[in-house]
């Protein structure tokens, strides 16, 4: 299993949109995404353009049922 690499929230949003997610709403610095087909949801916090930590990244990947291998492939294409 590859080691997770921190990523900027904006790059993760590009990955989500590539997977079919769309931005449902924004509340403060939290952007809520939903996939209309699978009905999966997740929230991306954007705080001062800081990278997302490993812990929050793991939670987001768990929310959208994306393995770390698939995440790494997508991260390298963006």
N, C-alpha and C positions, 0 to 999 in steps of 0.2 A: 504494500500500500504506500503510495507516494506521500511525502510530507506536504502538508498544506502550506501554501505561501500566502501571506497577507495580500489583499487586493484593495484598490480604491473602490468606494461605493459606486462611482460612476461606471467603472469597468464591469462590476458585477451586474449593474442594471442593464448594460449592453448584452451580457450573457443571458439574463432573464428574458429580455425581449427576443433574443435569438431562439430561446426555448418556447416562445409563444405566450409569455406572460405579458400582461398590460398593466399600466399604472392605474389603479382604481381611485386612489385619493392620496392626499398629502395632509398630514396633521403635524404642524411644527416642522421638526427636522426628520420625521419618519415618513417614508414613502411606502404605501401599501400596494402590493402587486397580487394579481389573481390570474390564473390560467383558466380561460373560459371553457376549455375542453375537459381538463382533468379536475377542475374546481379546487386545485391546490392554491394556497395563499402563503405569503411571506411578507415580512416587513424589513426594509433596509434603512438603517439609521445613517444620516449624513450629518456628521458633526465636524465642522471646521475643516473639511476635506481631509480628515485623518483616515488612514487605512483601517479596514475592518480587522479586528483581532481574530485570532484563531478560534476562540470560543464562540463568538457570534457567527463566524463563518460556518462552523460545524452545525450550529442550530439552523441556519438558513438552508444548508445543503440537506439536512434532515427534513425540513419542512417541504422541500420540493422533490424529495427522493432522488437526489443526484449523488452518485458515488464520487469519491475523491479522484478516481481515475478519469471519469468523465469530465469533472470540473477542471482538471489539469489540461485535458485536451482542448476544452473550450477556452480556457484562460490563455493558452498559447496562441490561439487563432485570433485573439482580439488585441 
